[in-house]
């Protein structure tokens, strides 16, 4: 048993109007457009943006007819970027305009060398990985959805900023924004972690000009016809963000004991709301954006580990994405089944090879009963098939549903089915509780009796 200790840990997030997240959403909107017409599309789409310009580039082989210009403008409009003034002193510029932005397209087909090695002439279950790489999944029992609390809070603060902007509660907010949360944790002797209190919250959000912006003009793109209003002072804006974003969000997040996360917030919590003073110029006018530059925000907020590969704009043969999803399902299944309190899972692949080359499990000493990390590794070999073709089937990854994942984290989301499509299917953990009371010999016997050699390299 390790000695108990107390430590601070921080995670950050950005909302959908951040330039990098804009790019992720455009890349995934293009992927969805391809998959909607051709589920076997091979897509690797990158997006870049600066000022009033959005560029998409990459390799796409599909039967779909894609109007890239229309897809880009629809995403930009949906986020709320509806005006651009080429003047950094302007208080009217949102930072990008769906109507006037320049859209550049540089798309080619997938390399025949890659296609021949990965999928041409192969059955679905024998399709190889689209590239080499390492992928990780993580889960912790500190929250009901098995996500690290620092990251859940940071992510949901960003989502709440967007919600209260779009529903009109805080109409003077603009699309761009960032959040950060520091929590004081206790690491127990068994390796598990338990949040003690919220130490610090940072929110920087784009906003209209204080005391001058009027609602009919600021929200004209939404067709607002209600009574005229003037934006509050910066001080009042910050107070409203604390009440309508921070406290409202914390009342919705549930800890593993069933209490609201608001119980961890109090006078001890340090608040930094728009610490730069003002944030009127935002979006691509404030910072350039690129697909795949928020990979920690997309995953676990710095907990666990990350293999370095981004998600957005990639079809399921790209194991950077699909294998990271199955790693999350494996880690969450371990924790929710009570096999350990924390779990990190790693897979690795070679281009053109279907079977993963390695499977690694770290449980931080939190395993249940007599189980070891090796036992849990063997249990995952029995219960999961991590070949790219099998992942695409089990998680229904050939469906056009990726733009929904491209902001507010790919993990810790509520799984649901809409129009026959299964969203966030990797969040549906497998029940593996039957293994909790097994010995190592029993697990080894179950492994030998299984077909794991069909699915994994021994």
C-alpha positions in Angstrom: 0.0 0.0 0.0 1.3 3.4 -1.0 1.1 6.3 1.5 -1.9 8.7 1.1 -1.1 12.1 -0.4 -2.9 15.3 -1.4 -2.2 17.0 -4.7 -3.5 19.6 -7.1 -4.4 18.6 -10.7 -5.7 20.8 -13.5 -7.5 20.3 -16.8 -8.5 22.7 -19.5 -11.1 22.8 -22.3 -12.3 25.1 -25.1 -15.8 25.5 -26.4 -17.0 25.1 -30.0 -16.0 28.7 -31.1 -12.3 28.2 -30.4 -10.5 28.3 -33.7 -9.0 24.8 -33.3 -12.4 23.3 -32.3 -14.0 25.1 -35.3 -11.5 23.2 -37.5 -12.3 19.9 -35.8 -16.0 20.4 -36.4 -15.5 21.2 -40.1 -13.3 18.1 -40.6 -15.9 15.9 -39.0 -18.8 17.5 -40.9 -17.0 16.6 -44.1 -16.5 13.1 -42.8 -20.2 12.8 -42.0 -21.1 14.1 -45.5 -19.0 11.4 -47.0 -20.3 8.6 -44.8 -23.9 9.6 -45.3 -23.6 8.6 -49.0 -20.8 6.1 -48.8 -20.2 4.2 -45.5 -16.9 2.8 -46.8 -15.5 6.3 -47.5 -11.8 6.7 -46.7 -11.4 10.2 -45.2 -8.4 12.0 -43.8 -9.5 15.7 -43.7 -7.6 18.5 -42.1 -8.9 22.1 -41.7 -7.1 25.4 -41.1 -8.5 28.8 -40.4 -7.2 32.4 -40.0 -9.1 35.6 -40.2 -12.0 35.3 -42.7 -10.7 32.2 -44.4 -11.2 28.4 -43.9 -9.2 25.8 -45.8 -9.8 22.1 -46.0 -7.1 19.7 -47.2 -6.4 16.0 -47.2 -7.1 12.7 -48.9 -10.6 11.5 -49.5 -11.9 8.5 -51.6 -15.6 8.4 -51.6 -18.7 7.9 -53.9 -20.3 11.0 -52.2 -20.6 14.3 -54.0 -19.4 16.8 -51.5 -20.1 20.5 -51.7 -17.2 21.6 -49.4 -18.0 25.3 -49.6 -21.6 24.6 -48.3 -20.4 22.2 -45.5 -17.9 24.8 -44.2 -20.3 27.7 -44.2 -23.0 25.6 -42.4 -20.6 24.7 -39.6 -19.4 28.3 -39.3 -23.0 29.6 -39.1 -24.0 26.9 -36.6 -21.3 27.9 -34.2 -22.3 31.5 -34.4 -19.6 33.2 -36.5 -21.7 35.5 -38.6 -19.7 38.7 -38.9 -16.2 39.8 -39.8 -14.7 43.2 -39.9 -11.1 43.5 -41.1 -10.1 45.8 -38.3 -8.8 44.7 -34.9 -10.2 47.7 -33.2 -13.8 46.8 -34.3 -16.2 45.8 -31.6 -18.7 44.4 -34.1 -16.5 41.6 -35.6 -17.3 38.1 -34.3 -14.0 36.9 -35.9 -15.4 35.1 -39.0 -18.4 35.3 -41.3 -20.3 32.4 -42.7 -21.4 34.5 -45.6 -18.2 36.3 -46.7 -15.4 33.9 -45.6 -13.1 32.5 -48.2 -13.2 28.7 -48.5 -10.1 27.0 -50.0 -10.2 23.3 -50.9 -7.2 21.1 -51.5 -8.5 17.5 -51.5 -6.9 14.5 -53.3 -7.7 10.8 -53.2 -6.2 8.3 -50.8 -2.7 7.0 -51.8 -3.0 3.7 -53.7 0.0 2.5 -51.7 -2.0 2.9 -48.5 -5.3 1.6 -50.0 -3.6 -1.6 -51.3 -2.0 -2.3 -47.9 -4.9 -1.5 -45.7 -8.2 -2.5 -47.3 -8.3 -3.4 -51.0 -9.2 -7.0 -51.6 -9.7 -7.7 -47.8 -12.8 -8.9 -45.9 -14.1 -6.4 -43.4 -12.6 -8.2 -40.4 -9.2 -8.4 -42.1 -9.0 -4.7 -42.9 -5.7 -3.5 -41.6 -4.9 -0.5 -39.5 -4.7 2.7 -41.5 -1.4 3.6 -40.0 0.9 2.5 -37.1 0.4 4.1 -33.7 -0.4 3.9 -30.1 -3.7 4.7 -28.5 -4.9 5.0 -24.9 -8.2 4.9 -22.9 -8.7 5.9 -19.3 -11.4 5.6 -16.6 -11.7 6.6 -13.0 -14.4 5.9 -10.4 -14.4 9.5 -9.1 -17.5 10.3 -11.2 -20.6 8.4 -12.3 -19.5 8.5 -15.9 -16.0 7.3 -15.0 -14.3 10.5 -16.2 -11.7 12.6 -14.3 -13.6 15.3 -12.5 -11.2 18.1 -13.5 -11.9 17.4 -17.2 -15.6 16.9 -16.8 -15.9 20.3 -15.1 -13.8 22.1 -17.6 -15.6 20.6 -20.6 -19.1 21.2 -19.2 -18.3 24.8 -18.3 -17.5 25.3 -22.0 -20.7 23.6 -23.1 -22.7 25.7 -20.6 -21.1 28.9 -22.0 -22.4 27.9 -25.4 -25.9 26.9 -24.1 -26.6 30.2 -22.3 -25.3 32.1 -25.3 -27.6 30.3 -27.8 -30.7 30.3 -25.6 -30.3 34.0 -24.9 -29.7 33.9 -21.1 -26.3 35.5 -21.6 -26.9 36.8 -25.1 -23.8 39.1 -25.0 -21.5 36.1 -25.0 -19.7 35.3 -28.3 -18.6 31.9 -29.6 -14.9 31.7 -28.6 -14.0 30.6 -25.1 -11.6 28.6 -22.8 -12.0 27.0 -19.4 -9.7 25.5 -16.8 -10.2 23.7 -13.5 -7.9 22.8 -10.7 -9.0 20.3 -8.1 -7.4 19.2 -4.8 -7.3 15.4 -4.8 -6.5 12.8 -2.2 -4.7 9.8 -3.5 -5.7 6.9 -1.2 -3.4 4.0 -0.2 -5.2 1.7 -2.6 -4.2 4.0 -5.6 -7.7 5.5 -6.1 -8.2 9.3 -6.2 -11.0 11.3 -4.6 -11.7 15.0 -5.2 -11.7 17.0 -2.0 -12.4 20.6 -3.2 -12.4 22.8 -6.3 -9.2 24.9 -5.9 -9.4 27.2 -9.0 -11.7 27.9 -11.9 -10.5 30.0 -14.9 -12.9 31.1 -17.6 -12.0 33.3 -20.6 -14.9 33.9 -22.9 -15.4 36.1 -25.9 -18.1 38.8 -25.3 -19.8 41.8 -26.8 -18.7 45.3 -25.9 -19.7 46.0 -22.2 -22.3 48.7 -21.6 -22.6 49.5 -25.3 -23.6 46.4 -27.4 -27.3 46.1 -28.0 -29.1 42.8 -28.3 -31.0 43.5 -31.6 -27.7 44.1 -33.4 -25.6 41.4 -31.5 -28.2 38.7 -32.1 -29.6 39.8 -35.5 -28.3 36.5 -37.0 -30.7 34.7 -34.7 -33.6 36.8 -35.8 -34.1 38.3 -32.4 -37.1 40.6 -32.3 -37.7 41.0 -28.6 -37.2 44.0 -26.3 -34.0 46.0 -26.7 -31.2 45.3 -24.1 -27.7 46.7 -23.5 -24.8 44.5 -22.5 -23.9 44.7 -18.8 -20.7 46.0 -17.4 -17.6 43.7 -17.3 -18.1 43.3 -13.6 -21.7 42.2 -14.0 -20.8 39.9 -16.9 -18.3 38.1 -14.6 -20.9 37.7 -11.8 -23.4 36.3 -14.2 -20.9 33.8 -15.5 -20.2 32.6 -12.0 -24.0 32.1 -11.3 -25.3 30.9 -14.7 -22.2 28.9 -15.9 -20.1 27.8 -13.0 -22.7 27.1 -10.2 -25.3 25.9 -12.7 -22.9 23.4 -14.2 -21.6 22.1 -10.9 -25.2 21.4 -9.7 -25.5 19.1 -12.7 -22.3 17.0 -12.3 -22.7 14.0 -10.0 -19.9 12.6 -7.9 -19.7 8.9 -7.3 -21.4 9.3 -3.9 -24.4 10.9 -5.7 -23.7 14.4 -4.4 -23.6 17.4 -6.8 -20.1 18.7 -7.6 -21.3 22.0 -6.2 -20.5 20.6 -2.8 -16.8 21.0 -3.6 -17.2 24.7 -4.5 -17.0 27.5 -2.0 -15.2 30.5 -0.6 -11.9 28.5 -0.8 -12.3 28.4 -4.7 -10.2 30.9 -6.6 -12.0 32.4 -9.5 -10.4 34.0 -12.6 -13.1 35.2 -14.9 -11.8 36.9 -18.0 -8.5 37.7 -16.3 -7.1 39.5 -19.3 -9.7 42.2 -18.8 -11.7 41.9 -22.0 -12.1 39.4 -24.8 -14.0 41.0 -27.7 -11.9 40.0 -30.7 -12.0 36.2 -30.9 -12.3 33.2 -33.3 -9.9 33.0 -36.2 -9.4 36.7 -36.1 -7.8 36.4 -32.7 -5.9 33.1 -33.3 -5.3 30.7 -36.2 -6.9 27.3 -35.9 -6.0 23.8 -37.0 -7.6 20.4 -36.8 -6.2 18.0 -34.2 -4.6 20.6 -31.9 -6.8 19.9 -28.9 -6.1 16.2 -28.4 -5.9 16.4 -24.6 -9.2 18.3 -24.4 -10.7 15.7 -26.7 -9.7 12.9 -24.2 -9.0 13.0 -20.5 -7.6 16.4 -19.7 -4.1 15.2 -19.0 -5.0 12.2 -17.0 -3.8 8.7 -18.1 -1.8 9.1 -21.3 -2.2 10.0 -25.0 -0.6 8.4 -28.1 -0.5 11.7 -30.0 -3.0 11.0 -32.8 -6.0 13.3 -33.4 -9.5 12.2 -34.0 -11.5 14.6 -36.2 -11.7 14.1 -40.0 -10.7 10.4 -39.8 -12.8 7.4 -40.9 -12.8 4.3 -38.8 -9.9 2.6 -40.5 -7.8 5.3 -38.9 -7.0 3.6 -35.6 -5.9 7.0 -34.1 -9.7 7.4 -33.6 -11.4 4.0 -33.6 -8.8 2.3 -31.3 -8.9 5.2 -28.9 -12.7 4.7 -28.7 -12.4 1.0 -28.0 -9.7 1.7 -25.4 -12.1 4.0 -23.6 -14.8 1.3 -23.7 -12.4 -1.2 -22.3 -11.1 1.1 -19.5 -14.7 2.1 -18.6 -15.9 -1.5 -18.6 -13.1 -2.4 -16.2 -14.0 0.3 -13.7 -17.8 0.1 -13.9 -17.6 -3.7 -13.5 -15.7 -3.2 -10.3 -12.5 -4.8 -11.5 -10.4 -1.8 -10.5 -11.0 1.8 -9.4 -8.8 3.4 -12.1 -7.7 1.9 -15.4 -5.5 2.9 -18.3 -5.5 0.8 -21.5 -3.0 1.0 -24.4 -3.2 -0.6 -27.9 -0.6 -0.5 -30.7 -0.9 -1.2 -34.4 1.1 -1.5 -37.6 -0.2 -0.2 -41.0 -2.0 -2.9 -42.9 -2.1 -5.3 -40.0 -5.5 -6.1 -38.5 -4.5 -7.5 -35.1 -3.2 -5.0 -32.5 0.4 -5.7 -31.8 0.1 -5.1 -28.0 -2.4 -4.6 -25.2 -1.3 -3.0 -22.0 -3.3 -2.3 -18.8 -2.4 -0.2 -15.8 -4.7 -0.2 -12.8 -2.6 1.9 -10.4 -2.8 -0.8 -7.7 -6.6 -0.5 -7.5 -7.6 -4.0 -8.6 -10.4 -5.8 -6.9 -9.9 -9.0 -4.9 -7.1 -11.2 -6.0 -7.1 -9.9 -9.6 -3.8 -8.5 -11.0 -3.3 -6.1 -13.9 -2.2 -9.1 -16.0 -5.5 -10.8 -15.2 -7.4 -7.7 -16.3 -5.4 -7.7 -19.5 -6.4 -11.2 -20.2 -10.0 -10.5 -19.4 -10.0 -7.7 -22.0 -8.5 -10.1 -24.6 -11.5 -12.4 -23.9 -14.2 -9.8 -24.0 -13.0 -7.4 -26.8 -12.0 -7.6 -30.5 -9.8 -4.7 -31.3 -9.2 -5.3 -35.0 -10.3 -2.2 -36.9 -13.0 -4.0 -38.8 -14.5 -5.4 -35.6 -14.3 -2.0 -33.8 -16.2 -0.4 -36.7 -19.0 -3.0 -36.3 -19.2 -3.1 -32.5 -19.2 0.7 -32.1 -21.2 1.4 -35.3 -18.5 3.7 -36.6 -19.5 3.8 -40.3 -22.4 6.0 -39.5 -22.5 9.8 -40.1 -22.4 11.0 -36.5 -19.0 12.5 -35.9 -19.6 16.3 -35.9 -21.4 15.7 -32.6 -18.2 14.4 -31.1 -16.0 17.2 -32.4 -16.6 19.6 -29.5 -17.0 19.1 -25.7 -14.9 15.9 -25.5 -15.3 12.5 -27.2 -15.6 10.7 -23.9 -17.9 11.0 -20.8 -20.9 11.8 -23.1 -24.3 10.2 -22.7 -24.8 7.5 -25.4 -28.0 7.7 -27.3 -29.6 6.6 -30.6 -31.1 9.0 -33.0 -32.5 8.3 -36.5 -31.1 4.8 -36.1 -27.6 6.0 -35.5 -25.7 5.1 -32.3 -23.9 8.1 -30.8 -21.1 7.6 -28.3 -21.5 3.8 -28.3 -18.1 3.4 -26.7 -19.6 4.9 -23.5 -21.8 1.8 -23.1 -19.6 -0.3 -20.8 -19.6 -4.1 -21.0 -20.6 -5.9 -17.8 -17.6 -7.9 -16.7 -18.5 -8.2 -13.1 -18.4 -12.0 -13.3 -14.6 -11.8 -13.3 -14.4 -9.8 -10.0 -14.3 -12.9 -7.8 -12.1 -15.0 -10.0 -8.5 -16.1 -9.3 -5.7 -15.7 -11.7 -5.9 -19.4 -12.5 -9.5 -19.1 -13.4 -8.9 -16.1 -15.6 -6.0 -17.9 -17.4 -8.3 -20.9 -18.0 -11.0 -18.7 -19.4 -8.4 -17.1 -21.7 -7.2 -20.4 -23.0 -10.8 -21.5 -23.7 -11.5 -18.3 -25.7 -10.7 -17.4 -29.3 -8.4 -14.6 -28.3 -5.7 -15.6 -30.8 -8.1 -14.7 -33.6 -8.2 -11.2 -32.3 -4.8 -10.5 -30.7 -1.1 -11.2 -31.4 0.1 -13.5 -28.6 
